[in-house]
């Protein structure tokens, strides 16, 4: 029940296209859903996050869509650029327990020029 | 803001030695720090959660005597890998947060045990 399932495992998108990564969870106690971007040899960097009281959050080219009833959330990267090529992790946490993050398995995104 | 610094970035040492990794929050006081381990092309695996001034809470399957965690101040946590062996080689990442913000991650430490 602590798992966060992430798909696809890898994704190739042409420059200017839309990248879509999906995650699903089981634990209804989760109330915080961040997305992290990780480049090789670096730590994850917080990209955007959402709480279950809203269905969508947009920051620049990055949008999170959240479906509470389906227990699913997704990251959309609009106008994908080669510099977006990285590994993306979704995560989830609950307010209790010091907000320990449960990470998805990661998606390796390659944006071709 | 919310910068987390991890040192060293890379360490290579002989089997049997102990290695200490430092994690510092540079511009905020970290009430909670986390230590993760990441294998190549895999996700982050939480090892332990530490709060300033108290003992760390280890995840199931993580040997507390092998991975010693100290959170002596609100800006510093250390992870010591004791009597390291080749199977301990990995990418170790720390994160830190206070009560008002999410976890911010360091840039990781690549540990290689020969």
Interface residues (C-beta under 8 A of the other chain):
Chain A: X32 X34 X36 X41 X42 X43 X44 X45 X46 X49 X89 X98 X99 X100 X101 X103 X104 X105 X106 X108
Chain B: X4 X6 X32 X34 X41 X42 X43 X44 X46 X49 X51 X93 X95 X97 X102 X103 X104 X105 X106 X107 X108 X110
